[in-house]
Amino acid sequence: MLNKIIKDYNCPQKPEVRVRVGRFAGFVGIFSNIILFIIKLTIGIFTGAISVIADSLNNLSDCGSNVLTVVGYTISGKPADKDHPYGHARMEYLSSLFISMIISFLGFEMLVTSVEKIAKNEPSDDYSLPLIIIMASTIIVKAIIAIFYRKLGKHINSTTLKASAIDSIGDVIATGAVVVGMLLTKYLSLPFDVDAVIGILVAIYIIVMGIKLVIESSSTLIGKAPDSEFVNKMIAKIKSYEGVLGIHDLVVHSYGANRYFATVHVEIDADAEVMHSHDLMDIIEADFLKDGISLVIHMDPVSIHDSETNELREKCIEMMVKLSEEYSHPITLHDFRIVKGVTHTNIIFDVSVTNEFPLKNKQICDVITKRIKDINPLYNLVLTVDRDYFSERYGES
């Protein structure tokens, strides 16, 4: 049915389709949450139930979140301009951050109201069975919305809609807790205000969810490491081209969903015809652009036919393996070459380590220099230490 409502629904890789799906989900959320807010607020006002009013405010915050979702997707769909050459897709993340802050604030307000009711020590209200049934029916509506968000979020791979689905599932739990409180108040005589206690629990849940969303949204805006599965697929694809000997220094920047800009160093045979190698780099870049990834390749020529270079490279690779074992962190080698001189021979290469490697760059250079000198005192090491932009090693052996 959605493919009849949303144009090109079955082409989620298109940016314009992503915007349509996100806005549609936002409008559906606005309508449904306004209805739920009115129903619950009316019940809460007439019964004086703080937990019900708190739950209605939760739906109101969800409605505000849906408005920001619509605005975020609308702005994120704007094309690139001279002031924003990478487009506006990150607006989706910014709107998510605003939504998270609103949720956290409303949760705090609910918590204060519930605590004040407990402090007043007023008796709990009695709820009629039809009232309880009405509240329970709203759980079904929210469950349907959660399934709806999950379906669309999965379809366009949207973290915003997936988060909305999780938030809706949380609303199901929160409203369920309110209904349980109403039932306990009606059929049991308890020495405390069940409504206020349930209100506190719902408020704490909302605050926790809000803080989690703030952290998640902030992490994306600050510069969260790209998904390891996505990175490994990129690496496997680059290595699949005939003539590619290896890769390193891959850097991926995300400017919104399905909008990636990346750079990478690709090793090729130093003896290959330079124009042929350059043509290969152009082919790889063009193929990635078809998938929405703007890739820039730095071509690194590697000597693979010189026996002395190959023998020394193998010794240095073994050295890196031993260092990895000693420090319990991976370290790899690339861009290896030697420059022979009359009095000494320059050994030139780079090593890649994660940001969690226990040694600083100078310490790494000192350790490797000493071991190179142990092989031959006439070797002069010229070493560059690269820090990975990923939390895990990405496919290098």
N, C-alpha and C positions, 0 to 999 in steps of 0.2 A: 504493500500500500504506500509505503514511503517513497518508492520510486515514481509514483504518480503525483505525489505532493511536491517533492523536491526535485528540481530539474537536474538531470545527470547524476542522480543519487548513487548509481552503481560505478561512478568514477571518483572515488574518494581521494585519489592522489592529486586531483586538480585543486589548486588553492581556492578557486571561486566556489567549488562544491563544498569544501570544508567550511567556508564562511556561511553558506546557505544552511548547512546542517546545524552548525553551532547556533545560528540565530533562531532557527526553527525550534531547537531544543529550549533555548532561552525563553521564547514566547510561550511555549507550552507550560514551562515551569512557572512563569509569571501568572498565567491564568489559573492554574491549579492551586498554587500557593495562596493567591488572594482569596479564592473560595474557601480553602481550609482555614485561613486566618480569620475570616469573617465568622465562620461557623464556631470555631473554638473560642474566639474572643467573646462572642455573644453568650456562649455557655458559661465562660469564666466570669463575666460580669454579673449574670443573673444568679449564679451559684456562689460567687465570691471565692472560687477555687484558684489559689495562686498557681498551682501546678498547671492548670488548664490555660490560664493566662500566659504563663511562661512558655508553654508549648505553642500557643498562638503566636507569640513574639518570635519564636524559633521559625515558624512558617513565614512570618513577615521578613525576617532576616534572609531566609531563602529566596523570597521574592526580590529583595534588594540585590541578592547575589545574581539572580537571573537577569535583572536589568543590566548589571555590570557585564554579565556574560554577553548579552546582545550588543552592548556598546563596544566591548572588547573585540568581539569577532568582526563587527562593522569596521572599526578602525584598523584592525590587523589585516583586513582585506584590501586596504588602500595600496596602490602601487608605489614603488620606490620613487623618490624625488631627490632633488639636489641636496636637501638637508638630511634625508634619510636614505642613503644609497642602497642600504641592505633591506629596505622595506619597513613595514610597520607591524610585522607578525608578533613581535615581542609584547605588543600591547595586550595580548591574551594573558601573558604571565603577570603583567602589571595589574590587570583587572582582578586576577585571581588573588593577588596580594591584598588589594582593597577589600575584597569579599572576606578574606580570612580575618582581617582586622575588625571588620564590622561584627562578624560572628563572635569573636573573642569579647568585644565590648558588651554586646547584648547578653552574653553568658554571665558576665560579671554583674550586670544590672539585675538579672534574675536571681543570682546567688544572694545579693544584698537584700532583695525583697523577701525571699524565703526565710533568711535568717531573722529578719525583723518580725516576721509572722510568728516564728517560734518564740522569740523573745516576749511577744505580747501574750503568749500562752492562751490563745483563744481556742475554743472547742472546734473540732473538725465539722465541716458541713456534711449533711446527709444527701446522697445523690440518688435520684430515681433510676430505675432500671432502663427506661427508654433513653435517658441521658447517657448512660454508660454505653448503650448500644450504638448511639450516634457517634460517640468518641471512638469506639472500636472500629466503626466503619471507615473512619478517616485513615486508619492504619492500612486498609486495603488500597485506598487511593494512593498513598505514599509509596507502597510497595510496587504498584504498577509504574509510578514515576521512576522509581529506582531502576526497574528493569528497562524502562525506556531509555534512561540516561546511559545505562551500561551498554545497551545495544548500539546506540549512536556513537558513544565514546570509543567502543571497540572498532566500529566501522571506519571512523576517520582517525583513529589512534590519537585521541584527544585526552590529555591529562586533566584538562579542566572538566570535561564531561564525566570522565571516570571518577574524579573527585566528587562531583555532584551526585553521582550514583552512590558512592560511599556515604556521603552526607545524608542522602535520602534514606539509606538503610539505617543510619543512626537515628533518623527521625522516627522510623518505624519502632525502633527499640525505645526511644524516649516516650513516644505516645503510648506504647504498650505499658511502660512503667507507670504512666499517669492513670491508665485504665485499671491497672492492678491496685494502685492506691485508692481509687474510687471504690473498688470492690471490697477492699479491706476495711475502708471506712464504713461502708454500708452494712457489712455482715459481721464485723468483729469490733469489739470494744477495746481499743488500745490506749495505753496511758500517754501517748504522744500524738502530735498533729501529723498524721500520715501525709496529708496533702503538702505540707511545708517540707517534710523530709524528702518526699519524691521530687518536689521542686528543686531542692538543693542538689539532688543526684543528677537531675536533668541539666541543671545549670553547670555543674562540674563537667559533665560530659561535653556540653557545648564549648566550654572554655578550652578543654583539652583538644577537641577537634579543631578549634580555631587556631590554637597555638601551633598544632601540627601543620596546618595549612599555611600559616605564616612562614614557618621554617622551610617548607617545601617550595613555596613560591619564591622566597628570598634566595634559596639555593640556586634555583634556575636563573634568576636575574644576575646573581653574583658571577656565575660561570661554572655550573655543575659539569662534572666530567661526562662525556658522551657515553651512551649505552655501550657496554662491552660487546654485546652481540652485534650491534650495528657496526662498530669499529672492525671487528673480526671479519665481517662480511666484506667490508671495503678492502681489507688487506688481502683476503683470499682472492678477490676479483683482480686486484692489481697484479698479484703474483701469478695469476693464470695466463697472462700474456707471454707469448714466446719472446725471449730476449731479456726479460726481467730477471735479474739474479737475486734481488732482495730489496727490501724497503726499510726505511727507518725515519725517525723524526716526523711522524704523522701528527698533524695538529688539526682538530676539527672544531669549528665554531658554529653554533646553532643560533640562527636569528628568527626562531619560530619553528613550528612543526613543519617538517619536510622542506626546510630552507637551510641548507648547509653550505658553508664555505670551508675548504680544507686545503692544506699544503702537505706535501710529502716529498721525501728524497727517494729516488728510485735508482738502484744500482744496475749498470749495464756494462757489457764487455768494453774495456778501454780500446781494444783493437777493432771494434766494429765501426763501420762507416758512419760518421757523425750525423749525416743527413738522414740516414735510415733510422738511427736511434732517436733523433729529434722527431721524425715522423711518427714513430711508435708512441712517444710521449703525447703528441697531438691527438692520436687515436684514443688513447686512454682517457685523456681529459674530455674529449667529445662524448665518449660513451658514458662517463659519469654525469655529464651535464644532462643527458637524457633522463637520468634518474633524479634530477633536481639537485645535484651536488656540484657546486662550482669548485673544481679541483685544479690546483696549480702544482706542477711537478718540477722539482729541481733534479736534474740529471747528474748522477754521480758515476763517472767512469772508474771501473775497477780492473786492475791487471790480474788476469786469471791464467796466463800462459807462461809466466816466469816462475821457474821451479824454486828459486831462492825466496821469492816473495811468498809463494804458496806455503812453503815449509815454515817460514817464520810466522805467517798468519795463523797456521794451525797451532803453533806453540802458544801464541797469544790468546787464541780462543780457549785452549785448555787452561790457561792462566785465569781467564774470566770465569770459567766453570768452577775452579777451585775457590776463587774469591766469593762467588755466589754461595757456595757451601759454607765457607768460613763465616760470612756475615749474615747468612740466612735471608738474603735478599738478592733478586736477580740483577745481573749486570751483563750487558752484551756489547759486542764490538762491531764497528762498521767503518767504512771509508778508509780501509787499511791500504797503505802504500809505503814504499821505502825510497829514499833518495841517497844514493851512494856518493861519498866524498873521499878525499885523499886521507884525511886524518880521522874521520868518523862517518857513521851512516845515520841519517835521520830516520827514525821510525815514527810514522805519522798515522794516527787513527783517532776516532771518537769512541767514547763509551756512553751507553745509555743506562741510567738508573732511575728508580722511582723516587719520589719525594720522601719516602719513608726509609731510604738507605741511611744507615747509622753514621756514615762518615760525611764530612763536608767535602766540597769539590777539591780543595787543596790537599786534604788528607788522602783522597782517592788518587790524586796525581802522584803524591809522594810514595804511596804503597806500590803503585804500578811501576813507577820509575825505578825503584829499588829492584824489583823483580826483573825488569828489562835489563838492568845493569848486570844482574846475576847471570843472564844468558851470555852477554858480551859487554864488557866495560866500554867498548868503542861505540855502542849504540847510544844515540841521543834521542830521547823520547819527546815528541811534540804531541801533546794530548789535549783533547777537548772533552769536557764532561757535559752531557746533555741530560736534562731532567725530563722524564716522561710527563705528558699531559693526561695520563690515565692512572687510575688507582691500581690497575693490574697490568702485567705485561701483555702485549697484544700479538701473540702468535709467533714471536721470534724464538728460535731454538738457541 
